[in-house]
Amino acid sequence: MSSNIEILRGAYEVFARDDLDGILPLLDEEIEWRNPEDSPVAGVWHGHQGVRDWFALARESFDEMRFMPYEFKELPDGRVLVLLRAGVRAKRSGIAMEVPWAHLVTMRDGLITHFQIYSDQERALEAAGLQAADP
């Protein structure tokens, strides 16, 4: 297993504890954090403050937010595709759901520099240069 995958596994464990302060040291100071267009918290955030802002907005929309990765795939260009299940519970309606999602992560020198969230795994596979049948 690559060191990038090991770092990412640790990052998901930290996120599962809802430890924003614990995850920031794993992020490059100039990180670009992208949420999908179909998310209630759609947009692009930059830097550690941007990630803090994203967390604050996400907490306004969701009482619960879990990412449960089940596959990490290191790509030839060094990016890592993470296939996962996302579990959320909306704050206003209380509706809970669990859906397949993906993250496409770029790392440099052991830090996450670009974090792209996909609510559609097929789009993530395409962005990673893979076909949907090749997860």
Long-range contacts (C-beta under 8 A, 24 or more apart in sequence): 1-72, 2-74, 2-80, 3-110, 4-74, 4-78, 4-80, 4-105, 4-107, 4-110, 5-72, 5-74, 5-80, 7-107, 7-110, 7-112, 8-69, 8-72, 8-80, 8-82, 8-105, 8-107, 8-112, 9-69, 9-72, 11-112, 12-67, 12-69, 12-82, 15-67, 16-66, 16-67, 20-51, 20-52, 20-55, 23-51, 24-48, 24-51, 24-52, 26-111, 26-112, 27-51, 27-111, 27-112, 27-115, 28-108, 28-111, 28-112, 28-113, 30-113, 31-111, 31-112, 31-113, 31-114, 31-115, 32-113, 32-114, 32-115, 33-115, 34-114, 34-115, 34-116, 34-117, 35-117, 36-117, 36-118, 36-119, 36-120, 38-119, 39-117, 39-119, 60-91, 61-90, 61-91, 62-88, 62-89, 62-90, 62-91, 63-89, 63-90, 63-91, 63-94, 64-88, 64-89, 64-96, 67-101, 67-103, 69-103, 71-135, 73-128, 73-130, 73-135, 75-128, 75-129, 75-130, 78-106, 78-107, 79-104, 79-105, 79-106, 79-107, 79-128, 80-104, 80-105, 80-107, 81-105, 81-124, 81-125, 81-128, 81-130, 83-121, 83-124, 83-135, 86-119, 104-128
